[in-house]
Amino acid sequence: MPNELIQTDDGTFTLYSLKYDECYHSKRDGALSESLYKHVVPAFSQVAKRDKISILDICFGLGYNTLATIYYCKLHGIITPIEIVSPELDMELVRGLGKFAYPKEFEPFLDIIDQLSQNLYYKDGQFEIKILIGDARDLLPNVPKKFDIIYQDAFSSKKNMALWTLEYFQQLHKLSNPNTILTTYSSATSVRMGLWESGFLLYKPKDMNVRSGTIASISPLDLEPIDMVLKCQRNRDARSLRDSDLA
């Protein structure tokens, strides 16, 4: 799929998708900053002490969330075994990752990038990473495990509605264990409604100098909750997206 290289405001690079008419990352927040502070840091603040961590990274794209996870663990001395599973629709994008202008923070991981781009798989003493090529909606029902962390980082609901519907979030709920943390950059009411109606509890992320998204979980967290009952009372027209809307 055709893409254009874009420099974001934190100095790191992302791509602009001509197909989806949208950048892979927020230009204002920055590609690396968005991955770290909207996904990795909020998630690991809740799960870092577990014996093993499994992550569902939707979608792999340029691999920023996966690579930022490795970077964060190395930076903070986290040695917990981590398995990452990531669906990705664009095989051509993955095959070209070895030529992408990644930030200096990812330079120690160039071999990981090369192996993922060639083999869709990487494994060492701590990390095991699998890229699943195909439509996430088709792939997820066949994933035979549950996850501790879900990075919900697809193109926006305005551009790729199929990965933001109630039915999709119900599938993510099935792939969650009792302590799963889901992170997303989106704060759209329709997205929060879908997560809430699927059984997730919703919370406001702590301020990390990026635009606020949403944190969802199966079990209660020590964070500021989002009162969806009150939001529905204030906005009677609020509704989740549905698969029936896709047409």
matplotlib code that plots the C-alpha trace (Angstrom):
import matplotlib.pyplot as plt

x = [0.0, 1.4, 2.8, 4.7, 7.5, 6.5, 8.7, 6.7, 7.1, 9.4, 11.8, 11.0, 9.5, 6.3, 4.4, 1.3, -1.0, -2.5, -5.0, -6.4, -5.6, -4.0, -0.6, 0.5, 1.2, 0.2, 2.4, 1.9, 2.7, 5.4, 5.8, 8.1, 6.4, 3.0, 4.1, 5.8, 3.4, 0.0, 0.8, 3.9, 4.3, 0.6, 0.5, 3.7, 2.9, 0.1, 1.7, 5.5, 5.7, 4.1, 6.1, 5.4, 3.7, 1.8, 1.0, -1.4, -0.2, -2.9, -1.7, 2.1, 2.5, 6.1, 6.6, 6.9, 4.8, 6.7, 10.1, 9.2, 8.3, 11.7, 13.4, 11.4, 12.3, 16.0, 16.0, 14.3, 16.0, 12.8, 13.8, 10.3, 9.7, 7.5, 5.6, 4.1, 1.6, 0.7, -1.6, -0.7, -2.5, 0.3, 3.0, 4.8, 5.2, 6.7, 9.1, 10.4, 11.0, 14.8, 14.9, 12.8, 14.4, 13.9, 15.0, 18.4, 16.6, 15.9, 19.4, 20.3, 17.3, 18.2, 18.8, 15.3, 13.8, 15.6, 14.5, 10.9, 10.8, 12.3, 10.7, 7.8, 9.2, 11.9, 13.0, 15.8, 16.1, 13.4, 11.3, 9.3, 7.5, 5.1, 3.6, 0.4, -0.2, -3.9, -7.0, -7.1, -10.9, -10.2, -7.1, -8.1, -10.8, -8.0, -5.5, -5.3, -4.3, -5.2, -3.2, -2.0, -1.7, -3.5, -2.2, -5.3, -3.5, -5.3, -6.1, -8.9, -12.5, -13.2, -10.8, -10.9, -14.2, -13.9, -11.3, -13.4, -16.9, -18.7, -18.3, -14.6, -14.2, -16.2, -13.5, -10.8, -12.6, -12.6, -8.8, -8.4, -7.5, -8.8, -6.0, -5.7, -4.8, -5.9, -4.4, -5.6, -4.9, -8.6, -10.9, -13.9, -17.2, -18.2, -15.0, -15.4, -19.0, -17.9, -15.3, -17.7, -20.5, -18.0, -17.3, -14.2, -13.8, -12.5, -10.0, -8.3, -4.5, -2.2, -0.9, 2.3, 2.5, 0.7, -3.0, -5.0, -6.4, -8.2, -7.1, -9.4, -9.2, -11.1, -10.4, -10.4, -7.3, -6.1, -6.7, -9.3, -12.4, -14.5, -18.2, -19.9, -23.3, -23.0, -21.8, -24.8, -27.1, -25.6, -25.6, -28.7, -27.5, -24.2, -23.7, -21.0, -20.1, -21.5, -20.5, -23.8, -22.4, -19.6, -21.5]
y = [0.0, 3.4, 5.6, 8.8, 9.5, 12.2, 13.7, 14.1, 16.9, 14.8, 14.4, 10.8, 9.6, 7.9, 7.2, 8.8, 6.1, 7.2, 4.3, 5.4, 9.1, 9.2, 9.0, 5.9, 8.1, 11.5, 14.1, 16.5, 14.0, 12.2, 8.6, 7.5, 9.6, 8.3, 4.7, 5.2, 7.4, 6.3, 2.6, 1.2, 3.2, 3.1, -0.6, -1.5, 0.6, -1.9, -5.3, -5.0, -7.3, -10.3, -13.5, -13.5, -10.9, -11.5, -8.6, -8.2, -5.3, -4.1, -3.4, -4.0, -1.2, 0.2, -1.8, 1.2, -0.2, -3.5, -1.8, 0.8, -2.1, -3.7, -0.2, 0.4, -3.0, -2.6, 1.0, -0.1, -3.4, -5.4, -9.1, -10.6, -13.0, -11.2, -12.6, -10.2, -11.2, -8.6, -8.8, -6.7, -6.3, -4.9, -7.5, -5.1, -2.6, -5.3, -6.4, -2.9, -2.2, -2.7, 0.5, 2.7, 5.7, 4.6, 6.8, 6.3, 4.7, 1.7, 1.3, -1.6, -3.5, -3.3, -7.1, -7.6, -5.4, -7.3, -10.7, -9.5, -8.1, -11.3, -14.0, -12.3, -13.8, -13.1, -14.9, -14.4, -15.2, -12.6, -11.7, -13.7, -11.7, -13.0, -11.0, -12.4, -11.2, -10.7, -8.9, -8.7, -9.5, -12.8, -13.6, -12.9, -15.6, -18.2, -16.9, -19.6, -17.5, -14.6, -11.4, -9.3, -6.1, -5.0, -2.1, -0.9, 1.2, 0.7, 3.6, 5.7, 4.7, 7.3, 5.5, 1.9, 1.4, -2.4, -2.3, -0.1, -1.7, -3.3, -6.7, -6.2, -5.1, -8.2, -10.3, -8.4, -9.1, -12.8, -12.6, -10.8, -12.4, -11.1, -8.5, -7.3, -3.7, -2.2, 1.1, 3.3, 6.8, 7.2, 9.2, 9.1, 8.6, 5.8, 4.0, 4.3, 3.1, 0.0, -0.8, -0.2, -2.2, -5.1, -5.3, -3.2, -0.7, 2.7, 5.1, 8.4, 8.0, 10.0, 13.2, 12.4, 15.5, 13.8, 14.0, 11.8, 8.5, 5.8, 2.9, 0.0, -3.0, -6.1, -5.5, -2.2, 0.0, 2.8, 5.4, 8.1, 6.3, 7.4, 7.5, 6.1, 6.1, 9.9, 10.4, 8.5, 10.6, 13.8, 12.5, 10.4, 10.0, 8.4, 4.9, 2.5, 1.6, -1.7, -4.1, -3.2, 0.3, -0.9, -0.8]
z = [0.0, -0.9, 1.9, 2.3, 4.9, 7.5, 10.2, 13.5, 16.1, 18.4, 15.5, 14.8, 11.5, 10.6, 7.4, 5.9, 4.4, 1.0, 1.3, 4.7, 4.3, 7.7, 9.4, 11.3, 14.3, 15.6, 14.0, 16.9, 19.7, 17.7, 16.7, 19.5, 22.1, 21.2, 21.4, 24.7, 26.5, 25.1, 25.1, 26.7, 29.9, 30.9, 30.3, 32.0, 35.0, 35.7, 34.7, 35.0, 38.1, 36.4, 35.8, 32.1, 29.9, 26.6, 24.4, 21.5, 19.3, 16.9, 14.3, 13.7, 11.1, 11.5, 14.7, 16.9, 19.8, 19.8, 19.5, 22.1, 24.4, 24.0, 24.5, 27.6, 29.1, 28.4, 29.7, 33.0, 33.5, 33.0, 32.3, 32.4, 29.4, 26.9, 24.0, 21.4, 18.7, 16.1, 13.1, 10.1, 6.8, 4.7, 3.9, 1.6, 4.5, 6.8, 4.1, 3.8, 7.5, 7.2, 5.1, 7.5, 9.3, 12.9, 15.8, 17.5, 20.4, 18.2, 16.7, 19.1, 17.7, 14.0, 13.9, 15.4, 12.7, 9.9, 11.2, 11.6, 8.1, 6.6, 8.8, 10.5, 13.7, 16.2, 19.4, 22.0, 25.7, 26.7, 23.7, 21.2, 18.5, 15.8, 13.0, 11.6, 8.0, 7.2, 8.4, 12.2, 12.2, 10.5, 12.5, 16.1, 16.4, 15.7, 18.3, 20.9, 23.9, 26.2, 26.6, 29.5, 27.4, 24.3, 22.3, 20.3, 17.7, 14.4, 12.0, 13.4, 13.6, 10.9, 8.5, 9.6, 11.4, 11.4, 14.1, 16.4, 16.5, 19.5, 17.9, 17.5, 21.1, 22.2, 20.5, 22.3, 25.6, 24.8, 24.4, 27.7, 31.0, 34.4, 34.6, 31.0, 30.3, 27.0, 25.8, 22.9, 21.7, 21.0, 23.3, 20.9, 22.6, 20.2, 20.9, 24.7, 24.4, 22.5, 25.0, 27.9, 26.4, 25.8, 29.5, 29.9, 32.7, 31.4, 32.9, 32.0, 31.5, 33.7, 32.1, 30.1, 27.9, 25.0, 24.1, 26.3, 25.1, 27.0, 29.3, 29.6, 31.9, 33.0, 36.7, 38.6, 38.4, 40.7, 38.0, 37.5, 36.2, 33.2, 34.2, 31.1, 32.8, 33.3, 29.8, 28.4, 30.5, 29.2, 25.6, 24.8, 21.2, 22.1, 20.7, 19.9, 16.3, 15.0, 12.3, 10.7, 10.2, 8.0, 4.8]

ax = plt.figure().add_subplot(projection="3d")
ax.plot(x, y, z, "-o")
ax.set_aspect("equal")
plt.show()
